[in-house]
Amino acid sequence: MNPEKETFETWNKMAALYQEKFMEQELYNDSYRAFCDAVKKPDARILDLACGPGNITRYLLQRRPGYRVEGIDIAPNMVTLAQENNPAARFSVMDCRDLYRLEAGYDGIICGFALPYLSEQECGKLISDAYRLLQPQGVLYLSFVEGDPAASGYKSSSSGDRVYFNFHDLKLVTRQLLQAGFETPALLKVPYPRPEAPGEMHTVLIAGKGSTAG
């Protein structure tokens, strides 16, 4: 089985467990708040990439009830949960590698930890696609785990289910953003409590498209 297919099957299988772990997770709320502060329109059209069970969408709609949120995820079970958790939003099954299928017009795109499941090349494509989809002054949020891309590989759960996890280089992701046309991103660091890896930090970049961008 190839890494992409195995990772998809694991996330689809683990949707309910992921919801149980992360639906009430407040660890990243400061970064979501920074995204909301950067998106100026009260009725902004927002795209939630790799939406999972809709935990980020729920935060966004609680903080900005006027947002018009659309979410996509490759795992149908995740999409089902996201719709149940956020009846006011709209969700569909789609791989974030296929953003070319969407029409432009978003004011914000939030991508919470999809990058660990994308290669360096796929990450660059997602950034370019996001730039095309965003309105001028649109905002892109990306979160990932920094590390040597050569150290990427499978991670296994206690049940033996595996996902292929990609580390990303901060300088490279920043360069991909700038090359796509984004402004210099704001950088946030989120400490992640993990007993087996004390001091682990997660990285968030929030980048604007710019008012004169085409």
N, C-alpha and C positions, 0 to 999 in steps of 0.2 A: 504494500500500500504506500502511495506517495505521501510526503509530509503534509501537503495541503489538504488532501482528502482525510487523512487521519485526524488532523487538527479540527477540521469541520465536524467530523463525526463525534469527537470528544466534546466539543462545545455544545452541540445539539443534545447530546446525552446528558450533559451536566447542567443544563439550563436552570432547572429548579434549585440545584445546590448553589449555583452562582447567584441566583436571586436571594437565597437565604443568607449568603455571606455578604453581599454588596448592596442590597436594596436600602439598608439603613446605614450604610457606611458614610461617615461624615469627613473622612480623612482628606478628601480632595475638594471640599466645599469652598475653601478660600480661593482655589484656582478657578472653580466654576463661577464664583462671584466676580473675579477679575475679568473673566470672559463677558459676563453680563454687563459689567461696567464699561467694557470696551465697545460693546454693541449699543449704539446710541438710540436706535429706533425702538419705541415702546411696543410696536406691533411687528417687530422684526420676524422675517421668515428664516427659520433655523433648520439646518440639516444635522442630525445626530448620526454619525457614522459608527458602524459596529455597535449599535445601540444596546445590545444585550437585553436584559429584562426591563429596560427603560428607567434605570436609576438616575441617569444624568438628566433625561427629559423631565422626570418628576421634579428634580431640583429646579430646573430652569422655569418650569411652569408655576412652581410655588413662588419663586422670586419675581418672575415677570409673567403674570397671567395673560398678558396680551400677545405673547409670542405665538407664532404659528409654526409648530414644530412638526417636522417629518423625520422619521427614523428608518434606517435600513440595517439589516443584519443578514449574514449568510445562513444563519441557523433558524429554521422555521419555528422551533420551540422557543427560542429567544423572542422572536417577533410576536408570537402569541402572548407571551407573558407581558411584553412591553405594551401591547394594546390593552390588555386587561388592566394594567397598572396606570395607564394614561389614556382614558377614553377620549380626551379632547385632542389628542395628537393623532397622527396618521403614520402607520408603519407598513413596511413591505419587505419581502425577502429579496435581498440583492447583495452581491459581493462588492465590497468597497473598491475592488480592482476594476469594477465596471461602471465607474462614474460617468463615462462618456455617454451613457444612456440617459442621463438627466439633463434637463434644460437649465440654463443659467438663471440667476435671479435671487440667490440667497444673500441674506445680510450677515449671516454667521454660520460657520461650520465647526462643529465640535467633534473631535475624534479621540475618544478616551481609550487608550491602550489597544488600538488596532495595529499600531506600528510594530509591536513585538511579534506579530504574525505575518509581517510583510518583509520581503527582502529589501536590501538597499535600493535596488532598481525599482521595485514596486512602491517603495516609500516616495521616491522622487516623482514617479508618475502620479501618485495620489496628490502630492503637493501641487503639481502642475494642473491636474484636473480640478482641484479645489479653487485654484486661482481663477480658472475659467468660469466656474460656477458662481463665484462671488460677485456681488455688486461692488462698485467703487466704495471705498471705506468699509468694505466687508472685513470680517475678522475670522481667522483660523486658529483653532486650539488643537495642539498635539501633545500627547503624553506618551512616554516611553521609558525604558530602562537603559541608561548609558552602559556601554561596555564595548569590548573588542568584538566586532562582527564575526571574527574568526572563531570566537567562543560560542557562537550560536549553536543550538542543538535541541534535542528532545528534553522535555521536562515531564516527569511522571507523577501522577497522584497516588494516594495510598491504595486506590482501587486498581492501579496499573494502567489507567487510561493516560494517553500521552498527547501532548501538543508540541509542535516545533516552535521554539522561542528564539526570536532574533534580538540580539543586542544592537544598539545603534550608537554611532559616534556623534556627539553633540555638534562638533565643528562641521561635520558633513551634512547633518540635517539642516543646520543654520545656512550653510552654503546652498543647499537645494532650495530653501525658502527664498533666499536673495536672488538666485538665478531665475526662479519662477517669476519674480517681480514683487515679492512681498517686501515690506519695510523690515528693518532690523527688529527681531522679535524680543518681547519681554521674556525673561527667564525666571521660572519659579522652581524651587526644590521642595519636594514633599518627602519627609522621612517616613519610611514604611516599616512598621513593627513586624519583624520576622525573627523568631528565636534562633533559627539556624543561621541567620545572616544579619547580625546586629549592625546597625549603621547603614543599612541599605537605603539609598535615596532614589526617588523617582523624579523624572524631569518633565517639566511642562514648558512648552513654548506657545506664546500667544502673539500672532503676527497680523498686522493690518495690511490690507491691499493698497491703501493709499487713495486719496480723493481724485487724483487725475489718472488713475490706471484705466487701461482700456479693457 
